[in-house]
């Protein structure tokens, strides 16, 4: 018990220390994150994650390490969907490039808290009521089908319940002031429009967690493995956002790949009813293969330009 507590405390202290270094040293001043800077930080977070996985392999063996790595790949790949939504939110609210990192940073802090609660509760429920694994499996298959058949539509953040509620309950300033979330206006303490953006980011992450956490529960029911793999994945999500923000349209088959991953994990959970258990190495190979195939297919068969796009380009 003492060892488990030490692991949880040690991991969270390390993450908080890294975030403090990130915000307090490298991003003390607001600035637009360049693709090169984002690429370096993406490699840093991936390297730290793989080193952590190596530590699990060394101290706990290959099976927990493979479970962690598979959960990490699943969470990291599913988190790409978040990037599409974040990009639309920042575009809709016209968040300046130099303020986007700050919103994502504090969004990550909120995600830690929400996901810790969901993961600990979910793992405890599955261990106590094993039949929930079949319910989660069916939910993932349903989500995969829904993702596959749904059409890409422009999202209007103003129609989100969280935005309507915030504007109704909170005093919102007419204008923002840099990267601040709060300011004094007309003698009253008010939230800035940037704070509303942060609320949308938090709500979006919570919705995506309802898909991704059942998926990793199909890989392992160890709360520590699920939580640490989730945290490591979303830590790298901020820098990855700035790397791929300009490349979103290039990976148009990614949605199909993510749908396939959800369906595979869902079926994997359902077939345990028949006492069929796929080796974790096989699961990792299938998930990685689906993700790689989606990326390669997007590069081989690029997305056709929108009707009229070529004519517009010719005019300019």
Buried (B, 14 or more C-beta within 10 A) or exposed (E): EEEEEEEBEEBBEEBEEBBEEBBEEEBEEBEEBEEEBBBEBBEBBBEBBEEBBEEBBEEBEEBBBBBBBBBBBBBBBBBBBBBBBBBBBBEBBEBEBBBBBBBBBBBBEBBBEBBBEBBBEBBEBBEEEEEBBBBBBBBBBEBBBEBBEEEEEEBEBEEBEBBEEBBEEEEBBEEBBEBBBEBEBEEEEBBBBBBBBBBBBBBBBBEBBEBBBBBBBBBBBBBBBBBBBBBBBBBBBBBBBBBBBEEBEBBBBBBBBBBBBBBBBBBBBBBBEEEEEEEBEEBBEBBBEBBEBBBEBBEEEEEEEEEEEEEEEEEE
